[in-house]
Amino acid sequence: MHIEPADLDSTAFVALMEEHRATMRAASPLESQHALDLDGLRGGDMSVWVLRDGDALAGCGALQHIDDRHAEIKAMRTALGCQRQGVAKALLAFLVDEARQRGYARLSLETGATEYFEPARRLYAAAGFVECGPFADYEDDPNSTYMTLALD
């Protein structure tokens, strides 16, 4: 497995993002869906990577710059058929390390609050993330869990 910058125009990446957004639509009410579309991932404040297992695209993740000391994890996704193979854990470790290298003091994320998202919340908690209140432009939402990790 290796991690590399994402080609946001590749057919495989577009398909992975369509899979991601479809899953989020099925798992969360519309007002609680915060998954970015491709245009959102193209923003100048965004850096996106993919994890490949051989030639297969196994997952992706992104960092969004909030301010000089704070970044957010976005677009974390493990491709269907690649779950429980260490993809999400490897991507998360990479994103945390990348955020540290960029000098961020804090790394935060939003994930779902329902049972469907329990594995994601466990993954983040195992990496040291703790629950927090809404950050950046988020607002209180009973369908969202906000988590943060101090990096310094």
Order of alpha helices (4+ residues) and beta strands (2+ residues): beta-alpha-alpha-beta-beta-beta-alpha-beta-alpha-beta-beta
